Amino acid sequence: MSLRKIMDGIYAVGGIDWHRTSFDELTPLHEGTTYNCYYVQGSEKNALIDTIEPKMMHVLLGNLNRLGVKKLDYVISNHAEQDHSGSLPKILEIFPEAKLVTNAKAKPMLQDLLLLPEERFLVIEDRATLSLGNWTLEFILFPWVHWPETMFTFLREKKILFSGDLFGSHYASSELFASAHDEALYDGAKRYFAEIMYPFRQNIASGFEKILSLGPSLIAPTHGPVYDKPEVILSLYRDWTSGVMRNKVIIPFISMHGSTEVMVNYLIDRLIDRGIEAVPFHLSHVDVGQLAMELIDTPTVVVGVSAVLGGMHPAMAYILYFLNLMRPGVKHVGVLASYGWGSKMLDHIQSSITNYKPEFLEPVMVKGFPKEGDFVLIDKLADTILEKHRSLGIA
């Protein structure tokens, strides 16, 4: 069991998944994860804030039993995704008097996902409150972090912000509070932001003052440790959502017979010569979470690709699709490509980019192995990138 006390009357009652190695069958987990939910006992009523991944429901039920919870007045759903809502049907069955508190957007989602009955819902609006006696829960709608129905729960008297997935990290630890951890936690928080929250960074940035105005003393997300020094994670999020770029180029590449890799390595050297950081990712073993982290402050992406049956290599098609989902702030895209007898790679690459609008730099398309004139074109590409970065004030 992983029952952990935050303060008198407030407990973390979720579970620690030490051995989970991937999330959403998409991104690798290097440090496991947690599924956080919180029990709040007021002087008159109590509340369970979020639930747990169904496979770990026994942990939540065991923690509630250890606390001697015989009745629940409110079960609050900040986010309908099943790693936080999936245990709701069983919880509502065990506690038939409990009202399920959520917002108007979340209600139909929970009904669709979990087949929950109409009569169990208590639908609230933005800044609505519920009294637990000595304590007050305030609900703050904050949509699109990272689903359309997301909201926060704020315990006014203790200034605890139960933030749902926002400010989370996939980081399993027996230590409850973030201040007990080293920098590895903040790397995990950045990875989590990049993989999950980065496409919604503008929503976060536009609502950031709303979060600051609450003056939270603790931030308790649904994944990872509780931030007992909220200013640390708030400062990091302010930086990550700022749109500030570094003098850097990401180079995802795949090379079937070595020609494309020769061009990529030549470009890397030329970028370094010009004082530009180069970050290559070989797509045969890419960590998409690491790639997403690098995207946060990268103005330029150059893709290195080989042809397969006249089209781009499937590994590049996957990465371009992933990048398109991320809606990055990338300003420029370049192409280094090698083909044998013919290629529509450039058309495929450009048509894969629809959710962001970069400037396409002059591509270097090579038939076979790169020749002297091709290296001259790569020199020109490096010069162009330097010029573009200077125009952004970062070189």
Secondary structure, DSSP 8 states (H G I E B T S, - for coil): ---EEEETTEEE--EEETT--EETTTEE-SS-EEE--EEEE-SS-EEEE----GGGHHHHHHHHHHTT----SEEE-S--SHHHHTTHHHHHHH-TT-EEEEETTHHHHHHHHH---GGGEEEE-TT-EEE-SS-EEEEEE---SSSTT-EEEEEGGGTEEEEETTT------S--BGGGS-HHHHHHHHHHIIIIIGGGHHHHHHTHHHHHHH--SEEEESSS-BBSSHHHHHHHHHHHTS----SEEEEEE--SSSHHHHHHHHHHHHHHHTT-EEEEEETTS--HHHHHHHHTT--EEEEEEEEETTEE-HHHHHHHHHHHHH-----EEEEEEEESS---HHHHHHHT--SS--EE---EEEESS--HHHHHHHHHHHHHHHHHHHHTT--
